Amino acid sequence: MATSRYPQSDLQNKETLCRNVLIYGHCRYENTGCAFNHDQNRSNSVQNSPGGQSNQSDFPTPGLRNLLERAELTCVRPQREKGSQCRLTVIHPGWAALRGITERKCARWPFKEINIFLPSSQCGCLYSQRSRLYVAIKSLIQCELKANPFIAATPAAAQDGEASSTVFNPATFREFTPSNFELSTGITANGTASDTGLSFDPFTMPNVGQALPATPFNPYADDPTGLAGSSAAYFQHQNAYTAPLQPLQYHLYAPVGPYRDDLLPFQRQIHDFFLPEKLREEMQRKSEALQQVMPNSTLPPLDNYYSLVPLDTSHRKSSSVFGYTTWVYKATSSKSGKTYCLRRLEGFRLTNEQAIRSVKEWRRLNNGSVVTIHDAFTTRAFGDSSLFFVQDYHPLSKTLAEVHFTQPNTTHGTRFNAKNPIAESVLWGYVSQIANALKAIHTLNLAARCLDMSKVIVTDKNRIRLSACSILDVVHFEARRPVQELQQEDLIQFGKLILSLATNTPPNQLTNLKGSMEQMSRVYSKELTDTVLWLLTPAPAGATPKGIEEFIRGIAVHMVATLDASLHEADTMKSELFRELENGRLVRLMAKLGAVNERQEFDGDRAWSENGERYMLKLFRDYVFHQVDANGNPVVDMGHIIRCLNRLDAGSDDRICLTSRDEQTSFVVSYKDLKKQLGNAFGELLKAGKQPTARGFQGSSH
């Protein structure tokens, strides 16, 4: 019998891809006697050729091959079992079904042990070596499969409906790319995106916010929108930002950057000449709230007040404090043009005119911790008998309940919104300000009677004022009680208010005072706890009633600290005011230059602004505002503009060179001469116009 000239083992080696090519990409013994195959394309061509030895039996069934193709493999290794069997183990971290199917079917597949050498560094990063990994699997099966290949369909193959005649080709495998970004791509039953050949394009994702699936909230992830669960972590959150409904309103100046250490003591930044950004924005918001109106409002005008705007943030009616439903409005006075706050008591019927006259006593009160009362009147403009109180309006103010109790119905914070205790220094500030207000009220033989958390407003940072103090005097005028008794109740309400803030407990849930005091003593100092306890403890029968003066003497140290903080704040605001004072001088200079430069005609002379002293002022205007670089590009330097205007206002002896636009005329002149010329030119305009109000401009020319 004729036999092959080559041993059977050599024939197998000719078709086996060299492991050095698999590991290193090349084999140094390729031309010096290595018997294995070094051409990957040849191996693929033999498979795909009609006459090649490789057929469907060289690789497992299409169903198993589909599982291997779609799996994100992390390690492939053969393991010896009993006898001569070797089990092909596929380890996948998240797909237990693939592992079970593969182990079960390969256990019935007899072949001898083969070692596939893979570096340990590649076992955890085979996403970039996917083609090489499947070539190793293919070589293992081609070399060791002798007969009886198992042929069985898998559920994955039945679902995908792939043709069983498809031949395995490692070149068809694409490199790993993060999936689930294009939400319009179909998702297969295995949970991976179908192969559509499309790459990720961030500009082809319309309506992605609506298409994102709902994901559970993760309290440990810094992703409040919950979008991280629907996209791969390889990319940034491209759709977490939502565009504002309208452009930002406070973009007049750029935000202040970090402090620069390389500035010399005499150097300044542009922001040093203006108000701080945060202070300016806060004042802008308050000014906007002050001028806010409601177009097409149905609220009627009241006596001398018009342009009513409701200030209540909640539409729920509440009558727990005064016994009547109350509403708060902002309105403008037709007499003074100022804005006031109107508090309305709905359905109140005035039975005694002396009741409303009691408000006159509150007009004499002038204290920084009490909202000033101006007037009280009744009206039927709302279709009922309503009582209105007119007070000062503090824009963007909030109540203590809104600031410290965002969820009034919840005693304790949730796991996502835990309530932190208020700082003790803040509580001492509240105590000092309320004590100041009660001192002024009790001195006038009055009682506040309304130390409710919803009637104490916060106008600035840690700055509070008592509001609606005179309302109960009018509402309960018939059932009058001694003033001394009402003042003692003020102290008790004062203590309950501070205790509610210290324990984060709403006043309506503050039922166990003893337990609340024990809770407060575990967080705050003994001095603050004893202070609240003194307020809550009524005076013994027959003893001298407690007074607010005695209380102030006990907290004098903290009153001084509050006074010191207010003095520092006043100094800060005064220094900021000085900045704007300098800016006012520059505005007056620019107004003068604008009135003189480019004037069309004056006193019958059409060239008045182009002759004599006015011509140098025109060149100075170009020197300050119209500078260009060597290429003719405009140079906008705010520091240069402010520096030149300051020197002009001071009349400095520094000289500058002024050049005409055609570069044919040049002047060397000092700021002192320019200031004199500007004053003369502007004086001529004032004399010709005969404006008696021009004095304000003349005063700035010194």
C-alpha positions in Angstrom: 0.0 0.0 0.0 1.3 3.4 -0.9 1.9 5.7 1.9 2.6 9.4 2.2 6.1 10.6 2.0 5.5 12.7 5.1 4.5 11.4 8.5 1.0 12.1 9.6 2.4 14.3 12.4 4.3 16.5 9.9 1.1 17.0 7.9 -0.7 18.1 10.9 2.1 20.5 11.8 2.0 22.0 8.3 -1.6 23.1 9.0 -1.1 24.2 12.6 -0.4 27.9 13.1 2.8 28.5 15.0 2.2 29.5 18.6 5.0 32.1 18.3 3.0 33.9 15.7 0.0 33.8 18.0 2.0 35.2 21.0 4.7 37.5 19.5 3.4 38.1 16.0 6.4 36.4 14.3 8.6 33.3 14.7 12.4 33.6 14.8 12.7 29.9 13.7 10.5 30.3 10.6 13.4 29.8 8.2 15.6 27.5 10.4 13.5 24.4 10.8 10.2 25.3 12.5 7.6 22.8 11.1 4.5 24.8 11.9 2.5 27.2 9.7 3.5 30.8 9.8 1.0 32.3 7.3 -2.3 33.2 8.8 -3.8 34.0 5.4 -2.9 30.6 4.2 -4.8 29.0 7.1 -7.8 31.1 6.3 -7.7 30.4 2.6 -7.5 26.6 3.2 -10.6 26.9 5.3 -12.6 28.9 2.8 -11.5 26.9 -0.3 -14.0 24.4 -1.6 -11.4 21.7 -1.7 -9.8 22.4 1.6 -9.8 19.9 4.3 -11.6 22.2 6.7 -15.4 21.9 6.7 -18.2 22.3 9.1 -16.8 19.5 11.3 -13.6 21.5 11.9 -15.4 23.8 14.3 -18.4 23.4 16.6 -21.9 24.0 15.5 -23.0 27.5 14.4 -25.0 27.8 17.6 -22.0 27.3 19.8 -19.8 29.4 17.5 -22.4 32.2 17.8 -22.1 32.1 21.6 -18.3 32.3 21.3 -18.4 35.2 18.9 -20.8 37.2 21.0 -19.1 36.5 24.3 -16.6 38.9 25.8 -14.1 36.2 26.7 -11.6 36.7 29.5 -9.7 33.4 29.5 -9.6 30.2 27.5 -7.7 27.1 28.8 -8.0 23.3 28.3 -8.3 21.2 31.5 -7.5 17.5 31.7 -10.3 15.2 32.9 -10.5 11.4 33.5 -9.0 9.3 30.7 -7.9 11.1 27.6 -10.6 13.7 27.5 -9.9 17.4 27.7 -12.6 19.9 28.5 -12.6 23.3 26.8 -13.4 25.8 29.5 -14.7 29.3 28.7 -14.7 31.7 31.6 -17.0 34.7 31.3 -17.7 37.0 34.2 -21.3 37.7 33.5 -22.7 35.0 31.2 -23.2 31.8 33.2 -25.4 30.3 30.4 -22.5 30.3 27.9 -20.2 28.6 30.4 -22.7 25.9 31.1 -23.5 25.1 27.5 -19.8 25.1 26.5 -18.7 22.8 29.3 -21.5 20.4 28.8 -21.0 20.0 25.1 -17.2 19.9 25.1 -17.2 17.2 27.8 -18.5 14.8 25.2 -15.8 15.8 22.8 -12.8 13.4 23.0 -9.4 14.8 22.1 -6.0 14.6 23.7 -4.5 17.4 25.8 -3.1 20.5 24.0 -1.5 23.5 25.7 -2.2 26.9 24.3 0.4 29.3 25.6 -1.1 32.7 26.4 0.9 35.3 28.4 -0.7 36.1 31.8 -0.8 39.7 30.8 -3.2 39.0 28.0 -5.8 37.0 30.0 -7.3 40.2 31.4 -7.1 42.4 28.3 -8.1 40.1 25.5 -10.5 42.7 24.1 -7.6 44.1 22.0 -6.5 40.5 21.1 -9.8 39.1 20.1 -8.8 37.9 16.6 -5.7 36.2 18.0 -7.8 34.5 20.7 -10.2 32.9 18.2 -7.3 31.8 16.0 -6.0 29.9 19.0 -9.4 28.2 19.5 -9.6 27.3 15.8 -6.1 25.8 15.8 -7.0 23.7 18.9 -10.1 22.3 17.2 -8.5 21.7 13.8 -5.5 19.8 15.1 -7.2 17.6 17.7 -10.6 16.9 16.2 -10.4 13.4 14.7 -13.9 12.3 14.3 -17.4 12.3 15.7 -17.9 16.1 15.9 -20.9 16.9 18.0 -23.7 18.5 16.0 -26.3 20.1 18.1 -28.3 23.3 17.8 -28.4 25.7 20.7 -31.2 28.1 21.6 -29.1 31.1 20.7 -28.7 29.7 17.2 -32.4 29.1 16.8 -33.2 32.7 18.0 -30.7 34.3 15.7 -31.6 32.1 12.7 -28.1 32.0 11.4 -27.3 29.7 8.5 -25.5 26.5 9.7 -23.3 26.6 6.6 -21.5 29.7 7.7 -17.7 29.0 8.0 -15.8 30.5 10.9 -13.5 33.2 9.9 -11.5 35.1 12.6 -11.0 38.1 10.3 -14.7 38.9 10.5 -14.5 39.7 14.2 -14.5 43.4 14.8 -12.4 45.0 17.6 -14.2 45.7 20.8 -16.1 49.0 21.0 -18.4 50.2 23.8 -22.0 49.4 22.9 -25.5 50.7 23.8 -24.8 54.3 22.8 -26.9 54.4 19.7 -30.2 53.6 21.2 -31.9 53.1 17.9 -29.7 50.0 17.3 -31.5 46.7 17.8 -30.7 44.7 20.9 -30.6 41.0 20.7 -31.8 38.4 23.2 -28.3 38.1 24.6 -28.3 41.7 25.7 -25.7 43.0 23.1 -26.2 45.3 20.2 -26.7 43.7 16.8 -23.9 44.1 14.3 -25.1 46.9 12.0 -21.6 48.2 11.1 -22.3 51.7 12.5 -19.8 53.4 14.7 -20.7 55.8 17.6 -21.6 59.3 16.4 -22.5 61.8 19.1 -24.4 63.9 16.6 -26.9 61.3 15.7 -28.6 60.9 19.1 -31.8 63.0 18.9 -34.3 62.7 21.8 -31.8 60.6 23.8 -33.1 62.0 27.0 -36.6 60.6 26.3 -35.3 57.3 25.0 -33.2 56.4 28.1 -34.5 53.5 30.1 -35.4 54.0 33.7 -32.6 53.0 36.0 -32.6 52.6 39.8 -31.2 55.5 41.8 -27.7 54.8 43.2 -27.0 56.9 46.3 -23.2 56.3 46.0 -22.8 57.5 42.5 -22.2 61.2 41.7 -25.0 61.1 39.0 -28.2 62.7 40.2 -29.8 62.4 36.8 -29.4 58.6 36.7 -28.0 58.6 33.2 -25.0 56.5 34.1 -26.9 53.3 34.1 -27.9 53.6 30.5 -24.6 54.3 28.9 -21.1 52.9 29.1 -18.7 54.4 31.5 -16.1 54.8 28.8 -17.5 58.1 27.7 -18.5 61.3 29.5 -22.1 62.0 30.2 -23.0 63.9 27.0 -26.7 64.3 27.7 -26.8 65.0 31.4 -26.7 68.8 30.7 -30.1 70.4 29.9 -30.0 73.8 28.1 -31.7 76.6 30.0 -35.0 77.8 28.8 -33.7 81.3 28.3 -30.3 83.0 28.2 -28.6 83.9 31.5 -29.5 87.3 32.7 -26.4 88.1 34.7 -23.6 88.0 32.2 -22.5 91.6 32.0 -19.1 90.8 33.5 -16.9 87.7 33.3 -16.6 85.8 36.6 -13.7 86.5 38.9 -10.8 84.2 38.3 -8.4 82.8 40.9 -6.2 85.1 42.9 -2.9 85.9 41.1 0.3 85.9 43.2 2.4 87.5 40.5 0.7 90.9 40.8 2.7 93.7 42.3 1.2 95.8 45.2 0.4 98.7 42.9 -1.1 96.5 40.2 -4.8 95.8 39.9 -7.1 93.5 38.0 -10.2 94.7 36.1 -12.5 93.2 38.8 -10.8 95.4 41.4 -12.6 98.4 40.0 -16.2 97.0 40.2 -18.4 95.3 42.7 -17.7 91.6 43.5 -19.5 89.3 41.2 -21.6 87.6 43.8 -22.7 90.8 45.4 -23.6 92.3 42.1 -25.7 89.3 41.1 -27.5 89.3 44.4 -28.3 93.0 44.0 -29.4 92.4 40.4 -31.8 89.7 41.5 -33.3 91.8 44.3 -33.7 94.7 41.9 -35.4 92.4 39.4 -37.7 91.1 42.1 -38.5 94.7 43.2 -39.6 95.7 39.7 -41.4 92.5 38.9 -45.0 92.9 37.6 -47.6 90.5 36.4 -48.9 91.1 32.8 -52.6 90.7 32.4 -53.1 90.5 36.1 -56.6 90.2 37.4 -55.8 91.5 40.9 -57.6 94.8 41.5 -55.9 98.0 42.6 -56.3 98.9 46.3 -56.8 102.5 47.4 -53.3 104.0 46.8 -51.6 100.8 45.7 -51.4 99.2 42.3 -49.5 96.4 40.4 -50.2 93.7 42.9 -48.0 90.6 42.7 -48.7 87.6 44.9 -45.7 86.5 47.0 -47.1 83.3 48.4 -45.1 80.3 47.2 -47.8 77.8 48.3 -51.4 78.0 47.1 -52.7 76.1 50.2 -54.8 78.2 52.6 -53.6 78.3 56.2 -55.3 80.0 59.1 -53.3 78.4 62.0 -51.6 81.6 63.2 -54.2 84.4 62.9 -57.4 82.4 62.6 -58.0 83.9 59.1 -56.6 82.9 55.7 -53.8 85.2 54.9 -52.2 86.2 51.6 -49.1 88.3 50.9 -48.7 90.7 47.9 -46.2 93.1 46.6 -47.6 96.5 45.5 -46.4 100.0 44.5 -47.7 103.1 46.2 -49.1 105.8 43.9 -48.1 108.5 46.5 -44.4 107.7 47.1 -43.6 105.3 44.2 -42.1 102.9 46.7 -42.8 99.2 46.9 -44.5 97.7 49.9 -45.6 94.4 51.2 -49.4 94.0 51.7 -50.6 91.2 54.0 -54.3 90.4 53.5 -56.6 88.7 56.1 -59.4 87.2 54.1 -63.0 87.5 55.4 -62.2 89.7 58.4 -65.0 92.0 59.6 -64.0 95.0 61.5 -66.4 95.6 64.4 -64.5 98.3 66.3 -62.7 101.2 64.7 -60.4 101.5 67.7 -58.9 98.1 66.7 -57.4 99.4 63.5 -56.2 102.6 65.2 -53.9 100.5 67.4 -51.6 100.2 64.4 -50.5 103.8 65.1 -48.6 102.7 68.1 -46.6 100.3 66.0 -45.6 103.1 63.6 -43.4 104.6 66.3 -41.3 101.4 66.4 -38.1 101.8 64.4 -35.8 98.7 64.9 -33.6 96.9 62.5 -34.9 93.5 63.6 -38.6 94.3 63.0 -40.3 94.9 59.7 -41.8 98.4 59.8 -45.6 98.8 59.8 -46.9 101.7 57.8 -50.7 101.4 57.6 -53.7 99.2 57.9 -57.1 99.5 56.1 -60.1 97.4 55.1 -61.4 96.9 51.5 -64.0 95.0 49.5 -62.0 95.0 46.3 -61.6 91.2 46.4 -65.4 90.6 46.8 -65.2 90.2 50.6 -64.3 92.1 53.6 -60.5 92.0 53.8 -58.1 93.6 56.2 -54.7 94.8 54.8 -51.5 95.6 56.6 -48.8 97.7 54.8 -45.2 96.8 55.6 -41.8 97.3 54.2 -40.9 95.0 51.3 -37.7 93.0 51.5 -37.1 91.4 48.1 -36.2 87.7 47.9 -36.7 87.2 51.6 -37.6 83.8 53.0 -39.1 82.6 56.2 -37.2 80.5 58.8 -39.5 77.6 57.9 -38.5 77.8 54.2 -34.8 78.1 55.0 -34.4 75.4 57.6 -37.5 73.2 57.1 -37.8 72.4 53.4 -39.9 69.4 54.3 -42.2 70.5 57.1 -44.0 67.2 57.3 -40.8 65.2 57.9 -39.3 65.1 61.3 -36.1 63.4 60.4 -34.1 63.6 57.1 -34.2 60.8 54.6 -31.1 58.9 53.5 -30.9 61.1 50.5 -31.6 64.5 52.2 -30.2 64.3 55.7 -30.7 67.3 57.9 -27.6 68.8 59.4 -27.8 70.7 62.7 -27.6 74.5 62.5 -24.3 75.9 63.5 -24.3 77.2 67.1 -22.9 80.6 66.0 -25.9 81.0 63.7 -28.3 80.2 66.5 -26.6 82.7 68.8 -27.0 85.3 66.0 -30.8 84.5 65.8 -31.0 84.8 69.6 -29.3 88.2 69.6 -31.4 89.6 66.8 -34.7 88.4 68.3 -33.7 89.7 71.7 -33.0 93.1 70.1 -36.4 93.1 68.5 -38.2 92.2 71.7 -36.3 94.8 73.7 -37.5 97.6 71.3 -41.1 96.2 71.3 -41.4 95.8 75.1 -39.9 99.2 75.7 -42.9 100.7 73.9 -45.2 98.7 76.1 -46.2 96.4 73.3 -46.0 92.7 72.7 -44.8 90.8 69.6 -47.4 88.0 70.1 -46.3 86.4 66.8 -42.9 84.6 67.2 -43.9 82.0 64.7 -41.3 80.4 62.4 -43.4 81.3 59.3 -43.5 85.0 60.3 -39.8 85.5 60.9 -38.1 86.3 57.6 -34.5 86.0 56.5 -33.5 89.0 54.4 -29.8 88.3 54.1 -27.3 85.7 55.2 -28.2 85.0 58.9 -30.1 88.3 59.0 -33.7 88.0 60.4 -36.6 90.3 61.1 -39.9 89.9 62.9 -42.9 90.3 60.6 -46.6 90.6 61.2 -46.2 91.7 64.8 -49.2 94.1 64.9 -51.8 91.8 63.4 -52.9 90.0 66.5 -53.5 93.3 68.3 -56.1 94.2 65.7 -57.6 90.7 65.3 -57.9 90.1 69.1 -58.7 93.7 70.1 -61.9 92.7 71.8 -60.3 90.0 74.0 -57.5 92.2 75.4 -55.1 90.8 77.9 -52.5 92.5 80.1 -49.4 93.5 78.3 -47.1 92.0 81.0 -48.8 88.6 80.5 -48.3 88.9 76.7 -44.7 89.8 77.1 -44.1 86.7 79.3 -45.7 84.6 76.4 -43.2 86.3 74.0 -40.3 84.8 76.0 -41.8 81.3 76.0 -42.5 81.5 72.2 -38.9 82.8 71.8 -37.6 79.7 73.6 -39.8 77.3 71.6 -38.6 78.9 68.3 -34.9 78.4 69.2 -35.6 74.8 70.4 -37.3 74.0 67.1 -34.4 75.2 65.1 -31.8 73.4 67.4 -33.6 70.1 67.2 -34.8 70.3 63.5 -38.3 69.8 64.7 -41.3 71.8 63.2 -43.2 73.7 65.9 -46.4 71.7 65.4 -44.5 68.5 66.3 -42.7 70.0 69.3 -44.8 68.2 72.0 -42.2 66.7 74.3 -40.2 69.7 75.6 -38.1 67.6 78.0 -37.0 65.1 75.4 -36.2 68.0 73.0 -34.1 69.7 75.6 -32.1 66.4 76.1 -31.6 66.1 72.4 -30.4 69.7 72.2 -27.9 69.2 75.1 -26.2 66.4 73.2 -25.4 68.7 70.2 -25.0 72.2 71.6 -23.1 73.8 74.5 -24.5 74.0 78.0 -24.7 77.8 77.8 -27.1 77.7 74.8 -29.1 74.9 76.4 -29.4 76.8 79.7 -30.5 80.0 77.8 -33.3 78.2 76.0 -34.3 76.5 79.3 -34.5 79.9 81.0 -36.8 81.2 78.3 -39.1 78.1 78.5 -39.4 78.2 82.3 -42.1 80.6 83.5 -41.5 82.8 86.6 -42.7 81.3 89.9 -46.0 82.6 91.2 -45.5 85.7 93.3 -42.0 86.3 92.0 -40.9 89.2 89.9 -41.8 88.6 86.2 -38.9 87.9 83.8 -37.9 90.7 81.6 -36.0 91.0 78.3 -33.5 93.3 79.9 -32.4 90.5 82.3 -32.2 88.1 79.4 -30.0 90.5 77.4 -27.6 90.9 80.3 -27.2 87.2 80.4 -26.2 86.9 76.7 -24.2 90.1 76.6 -21.1 88.3 75.3 -22.9 86.9 72.3 -24.7 90.2 71.7 -21.2 91.8 71.4 -20.1 89.1 68.9 -23.2 89.8 66.8 -22.5 93.5 66.9 -18.9 93.0 65.8 -20.1 90.9 62.9 -22.5 93.6 61.8 -19.7 96.2 62.0 -17.4 94.1 59.8 -20.2 93.8 57.3 -20.8 97.5 57.3 -17.1 98.1 56.7 -17.1 95.7 53.8 -20.1 97.3 52.2 -18.6 100.7 52.7 -15.4 99.7 50.9 -17.4 98.3 48.0 -19.3 101.6 47.9 -16.0 103.4 47.5 -15.3 101.4 44.4 -18.5 102.6 42.8 -17.6 106.1 43.9 -14.5 106.0 41.7 -16.5 104.6 38.8 -18.9 107.5 39.1 -16.0 109.9 38.4 -15.1 108.0 35.3 -18.6 108.0 34.0 -18.8 111.8 34.3 -15.5 112.1 32.4 -16.8 109.9 29.6 -20.1 111.9 29.5 -18.0 115.1 29.0 -15.9 113.5 26.2 -19.0 112.2 24.5 -20.7 115.7 24.6 -17.6 117.4 23.0 -16.3 114.8 20.5 -17.9 114.5 17.0 -20.4 117.3 17.7 -22.2 118.1 14.4 -22.4 121.9 14.8 -21.9 124.5 17.6 -22.5 128.2 17.4 -22.8 128.0 13.6 -19.4 126.3 13.2 -19.7 122.9 11.7 -16.0 122.1 12.4 -16.0 123.2 16.0 -15.1 119.8 17.3 -12.3 119.4 14.8 -10.5 122.7 15.5 -8.3 124.0 18.4 -8.4 122.3 21.7 -11.3 120.0 20.7 -9.1 118.4 18.1 -6.6 117.1 20.7 -9.6 115.8 22.7 -10.6 113.8 19.6 -7.1 112.4 19.3 -7.2 111.6 23.0 -10.5 109.7 22.5 -8.8 107.6 19.8 -5.8 107.1 22.1 -7.9 105.7 24.9 -10.7 103.8 23.1 -9.5 103.1 19.5 -6.1 101.6 19.8 -4.9 99.0 17.3 -1.9 96.6 17.1 0.8 96.4 14.4 -1.6 94.4 12.2 -4.5 96.8 12.5 -6.5 94.6 14.9 -8.4 96.4 17.6 -6.8 96.3 21.1 -9.4 96.3 23.9 -7.6 96.8 27.2 -9.8 97.8 30.1 -6.8 98.5 32.3 -5.5 101.0 29.7 -8.9 102.7 29.5 -9.3 103.1 33.2 -5.7 104.1 33.8 -6.0 106.9 31.2 -9.3 108.2 32.5 -8.0 108.2 36.1 -4.9 110.2 35.1 -7.1 112.6 33.2 -9.4 113.1 36.2 -6.4 113.7 38.5 -4.7 116.1 36.0 -1.4 114.2 36.0 1.8 115.8 34.6 2.6 112.6 32.6 2.9 113.3 28.9 1.5 111.2 26.0 1.9 111.3 22.3 -1.4 111.8 20.3 -1.2 110.9 16.6 -3.9 111.5 14.0 -5.4 108.7 12.1 -3.4 109.5 8.9 -0.2 109.7 11.0 0.5 113.2 9.7 0.0 115.1 12.9 1.4 114.4 16.4 1.0 116.2 19.7 2.9 115.7 22.9 0.6 116.8 25.7 0.1 116.2 29.4 -3.0 115.0 31.1 -3.1 118.3 33.0 -3.5 120.2 29.8 -6.1 117.8 28.4 -8.1 118.2 31.6 -8.0 121.9 31.2 -9.0 121.7 27.5 -11.9 119.4 28.3 -13.2 121.7 31.0 -13.1 124.7 28.7 -14.8 122.9 25.9 -17.5 121.5 28.1 -17.9 125.0 29.8 -18.7 126.5 26.4 -21.4 124.0 25.8 -22.9 124.7 29.2 -22.9 128.5 28.7 -24.6 128.1 25.3 -27.2 125.7 26.5 -27.9 127.7 29.7 -28.6 124.6 31.8 -29.0 125.4 35.5 -28.5 121.8 36.3 -25.0 121.6 34.9 -23.5 122.2 38.3 -23.2 118.5 39.0 -20.9 118.1 36.0 -18.8 121.2 37.0 -18.2 119.8 40.4 -16.3 116.8 39.0 -13.8 118.9 37.0 -11.7 119.8 39.9 
